[in-house]
Amino acid sequence: MNNIEEQNPIGPAILKKEMSRRDFIDWVIKGGILATLSGMLLPALAYLWPVMGHGPKVDMEEVAALEEIPVGASKKIVLAGSALLLIRTPQEIKAFSAICTHLGCVVDWDGRKHEIVCPCHAGVFDLEGRVVSGPPPRPLPSYLVKVINGKIYIKL
Ligand code: FES
């Protein structure tokens, strides 16, 4: 027996009860701190989760499945009222406005020549959207593309 037990006439049962009350208060305090931290951290982590590469950014739109566009092919889509041209290269998916910067005709992808062509006045753009020839005054606007789990996402 130690000195405390010898001085306490009731015995070690009371000491155990006091210890469990302290433990309980410790757990209440620790639980409160944990709940407070969780309440602050979980919303922040939920917001950052897509940015960490596990999903699309919140402001990106899923527009197609990767398998819909074979390598070397293209697909036209309409997103938020804008016509877009998606082109799949061996390395990536590129997205451009499908509206020619000359007079607004809809451009096409020529997979044999690897050029974006405008049928109205023979405007030609390269795979970066730059004007190669013809009257278009500016490059085609391009858009950020991400491919996640076989889905194509675009940010307008
Ligand atoms: S509208 Fe495209 S070249 Fe004129």
Boltz pocket constraint, residues with backbone or C-beta under 6 A from the ligand:
constraints:
  - pocket:
      binder: B
      contacts: [[A, 100], [A, 101], [A, 102], [A, 103], [A, 104], [A, 105], [A, 118], [A, 119], [A, 120], [A, 121], [A, 122], [A, 123], [A, 134], [A, 135], [A, 136]]
      max_distance: 6.0
